[in-house]
Amino acid sequence: MVQWTQVEREMAKQSENVLTKLNERGYQAYWVGGCVRDELLGRVVDDMDITTSASPQQVMELFDDCIPTGLQHGTVTVRSGGYYFEVTTFRTESEYQDNRRPATVQFVQDIKEDLERRDFTMNALAMDVTGTMVDPFGGQTDIKEERVRCVGSAMERFGEDALRMLRCVRFASVFNFKIVHNTWKGLVRQGDLLQHIAMERVRTEMVKMMSGPHPLRGLGLLDRSKALAHIKAPVSSARFNKTLLSNLEQLSGEHVLLRWSLLLIAGGYSKDEADVLLRQWTFSNEHRSRITGVLQVEQLVQASIQELEQKDITSLRTDWIVTVLTCGVQAADDWLRLQSLLPAGWRDQLDQAESQLVLVQEHAAEWSQSIPVHDLKELDITGEQVLQMVQRKGGPWLGQLMKHLLKETAIGNIANQHEALSAEVKRVVADDQA
């Protein structure tokens, strides 16, 4: 049994059972690609792909528990011991369509022919149950010497699937590898082919790169290659203030998504402009909302401190609390987290505004903690009770009044008690009728 060091023991055992069963029926079978690469790199392996000389039909006849996930491309998913393994027949590919997918797939019997179609040498590795490695393109050496190299001609590999250019940058970024000259030259020359790639695929690669340990390296490579200028929702690297990104990698773990917020701040994006871009890039509503929430807080803080008159700390506190109510606690906390990662004075504003900003940064966490209510549902009075009290029909006025109550209660001007809130309702209504 191969002694995997980066694979869960039971997953390794079950995958070996699949290979062994194929071997016992006379078929060649190997672990292939990312699992072999990551084992060599000392990186955690969370899935194990298998390649075999058996046809998809033969695989399905051999295993009772399997799913025909991609028969046209030779892939069957085999379930063993609760683990799922993609088992793909040795194949060659030709006549790529749309610079992303092969028009024809031909099954072959030679593992080396199969490996020849793969993108990079580090991924063109296969290993059998005895631990014998098949490495026709020097992938092990490239891993040891920390370099990304295309299998064969880079121009051809990138022409077959343009997304491989972003994968190239992602691997160089995540592994902190260098890209060999001919591969880099092919990437730069074929960059315009990225216009054919769906933004969902682009986003997936970019998210993996930005979540990795060396995103600044990846961003630097994207800047030099101008790759993102060719995608369907293009981005110009010229607009980004790279100085603001120097602490990007300090955002990790649960805060890694905020790397995107910091990146957009460095690009001078407004909340609305960023929202449009992230929609084009197919980010989920949840992620888009959190990323752009920081930009909304930045805009409201700037609106507060850029006013002509200098505000006292009470006015700044009021403005901050309104910002929290508008943007949410998460966005406010995220904005505060980013402040320590940005260089002092980066906004290039007047001394008065800068001094007021410093006050906000120093006291915002304390002000946030002082807020007793954050939502209309938390008020000790309902809209229905207000209508009964004043004997009026509902309308826009009611929403405005409820927001007023929320604001005054959050600031601390009114206690969140039914009597105090009722008194404020009566006061406001009486003033409106005066």
Order of alpha helices (4+ residues) and beta strands (2+ residues): alpha-beta-alpha-beta-alpha-beta-beta-beta-beta-beta-alpha-beta-beta-alpha-beta-alpha-alpha-beta-alpha-alpha-alpha-alpha-alpha-alpha-alpha-alpha-alpha-alpha-alpha-alpha
